Amino acid sequence: MPYPPPPEQPYDPRYEPAATEEVVERTPVRLRIVRTVNALIHLLCAVFALVLAVHIVLVFGEANAANGFAHLISEWSAGVSLGLRDLFTPDSEKFRVFCNDGLAAVIWLVIGAVLTDVITRIGAPGPRRVWYRRRSYR
């Protein structure tokens, strides 16, 4: 014998289907601008540090100075070396390039980190993110 159907229950709001929620981040225009500027600064400083690192690798590998790529990297690294090309003057050319260009590369990375931190603190004060809940009832 089949079971009888359950009796109908009176309306109880506790047993309503749950609303689906979606957590959404609202990004103000000002915050997007700050993030874009910071990304550009990070990219520029990272490219300068990368050029200096490639120059170090080319010097250690004794690359042909007459080669176009090696000449381009040498000239560009001279421009972004922050005037540190003759800071250390050991006898070995490889060690001199490693110390001077390596220090300049590290300084470029520090400059990028400090600039982006300062821009973030000035351009986007207060809480970093604003979250709210969006509900939809079905």
C-alpha positions in Angstrom: 0.0 0.0 0.0 1.5 3.4 -1.0 2.2 6.0 1.6 -0.3 8.8 1.9 0.9 12.2 0.6 2.3 14.5 3.3 -0.1 17.0 4.6 0.2 20.5 3.3 2.2 22.7 5.6 1.3 26.3 6.4 3.6 29.0 5.0 6.8 29.3 6.9 9.4 31.9 5.8 12.2 29.8 7.3 11.7 27.2 4.6 11.9 29.6 1.6 14.4 28.9 -1.0 17.7 30.7 -0.4 18.5 33.8 -2.4 21.5 33.4 -4.7 24.2 36.0 -3.9 27.0 37.3 -6.1 29.9 39.2 -4.5 30.8 42.1 -6.8 33.7 44.5 -6.5 32.9 48.0 -7.5 36.0 49.7 -8.9 35.8 53.5 -8.9 37.4 55.3 -11.9 40.0 56.8 -9.7 41.1 53.4 -8.5 41.3 52.1 -12.0 43.5 55.0 -13.0 45.8 54.5 -10.1 46.1 50.8 -11.0 46.8 51.6 -14.6 49.5 54.1 -13.7 51.1 51.7 -11.3 51.1 48.9 -13.9 52.8 51.2 -16.4 55.4 52.2 -13.8 56.0 48.5 -12.9 56.4 47.6 -16.6 58.8 50.5 -17.3 61.0 49.8 -14.3 61.0 46.0 -15.0 62.0 46.6 -18.7 64.9 48.8 -17.5 66.0 46.2 -15.0 65.7 43.5 -17.7 67.9 45.4 -20.1 70.6 45.8 -17.5 70.3 42.1 -16.7 70.6 41.1 -20.4 73.7 43.4 -20.7 75.3 41.6 -17.7 74.6 38.2 -19.4 76.0 39.4 -22.8 79.2 40.7 -21.0 79.6 37.4 -19.1 79.0 35.5 -22.4 81.6 37.7 -24.2 79.1 38.6 -26.9 80.4 40.2 -30.1 80.2 44.0 -29.5 79.8 44.6 -33.3 76.5 42.6 -33.3 73.5 44.8 -33.7 71.6 43.3 -30.7 74.6 43.5 -28.4 75.2 47.1 -29.4 71.6 48.0 -28.9 71.5 46.5 -25.4 74.9 48.1 -24.5 73.7 51.6 -25.6 70.3 51.2 -23.9 71.9 49.9 -20.7 74.2 52.9 -20.7 71.2 55.1 -20.8 69.3 53.4 -17.9 72.3 52.7 -15.7 71.5 55.8 -13.4 75.1 57.0 -13.7 76.4 54.0 -11.9 78.6 52.7 -14.7 81.8 53.8 -13.0 80.8 53.4 -9.3 82.8 50.3 -8.7 86.1 49.8 -10.6 87.5 46.4 -10.0 90.1 45.0 -12.4 87.8 42.4 -14.0 85.4 43.9 -16.6 82.8 41.2 -16.0 82.8 41.8 -12.2 82.6 45.6 -12.8 79.6 45.3 -15.2 78.0 42.8 -12.7 78.3 45.2 -9.8 77.4 48.4 -11.5 74.6 47.2 -13.8 73.3 44.8 -11.2 73.1 47.6 -8.6 71.3 49.8 -11.2 68.8 47.0 -11.9 68.0 46.5 -8.2 67.6 50.3 -7.8 65.2 50.4 -10.8 63.1 47.7 -9.1 63.1 49.6 -5.8 62.2 52.8 -7.6 59.2 51.1 -9.2 58.0 49.6 -5.9 58.4 52.9 -4.0 56.7 55.0 -6.7 53.7 52.6 -7.0 53.3 52.5 -3.2 53.4 56.3 -2.9 50.9 56.7 -5.8 48.6 54.1 -4.3 48.7 55.8 -0.9 48.0 59.3 -2.4 45.7 58.3 -5.2 43.6 55.7 -3.5 43.4 56.5 0.2 41.1 54.5 2.5 40.0 50.9 2.1 41.6 49.1 -0.9 38.4 47.4 -2.0 34.7 48.0 -1.5 32.6 44.9 -1.6 28.8 44.6 -1.6 26.4 41.8 -2.0 24.0 41.6 -4.9 21.0 39.4 -4.3 18.6 37.9 -6.8 15.5 36.1 -5.8 14.0 33.5 -8.0 
